[in-house]
Amino acid sequence: MGKGTDKLYVTHSEHAAGPGGAKVKTGAGEFKKLPFSCCSLSLAPFEHPVCTRDGMIFDLMNIIPWLKKHGKNPVTGEQLETKDLIKLNFHKNADDQYHCPITFKVFNDNTHIVAIKPSGNVYSHEAVDRLNIKTKNWVDLISDEPFKRKDIITIQDPHNIVARNISDFYYIKNDLPSENVERKKKEADPTYRINAKGSTEKVLALTAAAAAAAAAKAATVAATTKPVTITPSFVSRERKQYNAAHFSNGAGAASLTSTAVPVQTQNSAALWDEDEYMFDRVKEKGYAQIKTNLGTINLELYCDEAPHACYNMIQLAKKGYYDGSRFHRSIKNFMIQGGDPTGTGRGGESCWGKPFDDEFKPSLKHTGRGILSMANKGKNTNTSQFFITYRSCPHLDNKHTIFGKVVGGLDVLDLMEKVPTDDRERPETDITMLAVNVLVDPFESWRTKRETKAAALEERERTRNGQPGGVGKYMAGADGKVGGGGAKRKADDGLGIEWGAADPEVATRPPHAQKKGKGTGGFGSFDGW
C-alpha cells in the first residue's frame, strides 16, 4: 500500500506529497514594511503628509488624483473621501530628521508615533501617554486645542508591524497603478534615464538652458502680444446683457423645425429672470423693524438662505402693506401670527401677486424663541402672512420657510404672549403693526451696484467710440491739433471732417505752380489741354 513499498499504511509525508493530500500553505507574499516617512501610495518620501483615521499616511499630491479616479482607500480598499483626510504636522530637528517636538527624540522604524486629529501635530506615544493620558490633560501639547482620547491616531506601532505590510495593500494586491506625480514629471524628461558624464553632461546642460530660454521668450511674447479677434475692428460687438445665460433661447432650432415660427438665422442667449439672477448673488443679511402698539421688534432677515421670502417681506413693507394690520392669532407657548391686512387670517398676497414656493434649508430649524417663519396653507402656498415662535417648534421644520429671527425686542414678544386670547385664539386686545421699516435692503444695494457698474461700462464704451481719428499727416496729435499744429479749417466737401493746417510748402505755392527740374522724357504736361 505504501508508495513503492510493501507497507500496509501511508505515511504523512507520502499522503501530503500525493495527488489527493493536503498541501503546505504558503504566505501571501514577502513581508515588506513601509517606513513611516513614506507615502503609502507612491512608496516615496512624502512632502505634504495627510493620513486617514487608521493612521495610513499619504502624500496630498498623490492621494487626491487617486480618490478622484477610484474613490477608495488604496491600502484597505474601503470608501474614502477627501474630507476624511487629516493634515499632519511633522517636526524636524537641525539635522533635518523627524523628531518629537516634546521629547526631541528622533523618530525611527521602532518608534511608537501618534498624531492628534484636531491639530494634526505628530508626537511620540511616550510624550502623549505621560503628559495627556495619565494626567487626563486632554489638550494639545503645542496648540492647546482640546481633543478626546479617540482623537489619538496611531501612525506607527512597533508591536503591530503587520499594518504597514506593503504586500497586503489593496492596490498592490489588485495590481492598480499608483498616481506618482513626481515620478511622472521626472520620467517626462528625456534625460531622466541618461547617466551623463563629462562632455555629454555639458551638452545636455546647454540643451536644457536653450530650451528654458526659448520657453521664457515664448511666454514673454504671448504675454505682450495682443490677442487676435475674429470680429473686425470696424464691426461693433454686441454686448451681452448682465443676466444672459450660457445657453441659447433655441429660436434658431425652433424656426428650423416649425413653419409657424418666424425664420431665425442667429441664436441669442437666453435671459435669466432678473429676480432669480439677483437671488443667486445676494449673500448679505437684511434687517427690518416692526413697530407695534406694545413696542418695537428688530428682525434679521436671511436673504442669503431664503431670498424669495425675504424679498417678499421687504417689498411689501416698503409699500406699507403691513401698516395698520393686526396680529390675528396668538397661542401661548407656541407662536403669534400676522401679516394679513384683512385681519381674518384668510387674506394677504405676495409682492408678485401669487403664492411662491417654499425654501427649506437643512441649516435652518425652528429652534429657540423668536424664529421668523412663513405661514402657509400647504406646500408652496406662501403669501404675506408670517409668524414668530414663542419656543422651539421642531415639528414645523421642512413645513414652513424660516427666513429670519428676532434680534431685538424679546421683551415686547413677552408682552405679546401675555395678552389674553378668546376661544378662537384671537388676542382680546388688538396687537397692531403700526409700521414695518426696512433698515438694510441687500437686494436694493445689489441693484445699485449693478446699475453703477453698467453706467461705468457704457461711459467707457462711449469714450472709446468717440476718439478722433485721421490718416497720414492729418492724424490728430496729443494736443488735439491735426498735422502737428496751426489753425483749423473746415472741409468744403460737406463731410464735416475737421482737418489741420495745410503743409506750409503747399500753402505758399501758387496755384498750378510746378517745380522745375530736369526733363525725364515722355509726353510732358497736359495742363494746356
Buried (B, 14 or more C-beta within 10 A) or exposed (E): EEEEEEEEEBEEEBEEEEEEEEEEEEEEEEEEBBEBBBBBBBBBEBEBBBBBBEBBBBBBBBBBBBBEEBEBBBBBBEEBEEEEBBEBBBBEEEEEEBBBBBEEEBBBEEBBBBBBBBBBBBBBBBBBBEBBEEEEEBBBBBEEBEBEEEBBBBBBBEEEBEBBBBEBBBBBEEEBEBBBEBBEEEEEEEBEEEEEEEEEEEEBEEEEEEEEEEEEEEEEEEEEEEEEEEEEEEEEEEEEBBBBEEEBBEBBEBBEEEEEEEEBEEBBBBBBEEBEBBBEEBEBBBBBBBBBEBBBBBBBBBBBBBBBBBBBBBBBBBEEBBBEBBBBBBEBEBBBBBBBBEBEBEBBBBBEEEBBEBBBBEEBBBBEBBBBBBBBEEEEEBBBBBBBBBBEBEEBBBBBBBBBBBEBBEEBBEEBBEBEBEEEBBBEEEBBBBBBBBEBBBBEEBBEEBEEEEEEEEEEEEEEEEEEEBEEEEEBEEEEBBBEEBEEEEEEEEEEEBEBBBEEEEEEEEEEEEEEEEEEEEEEEEEEE
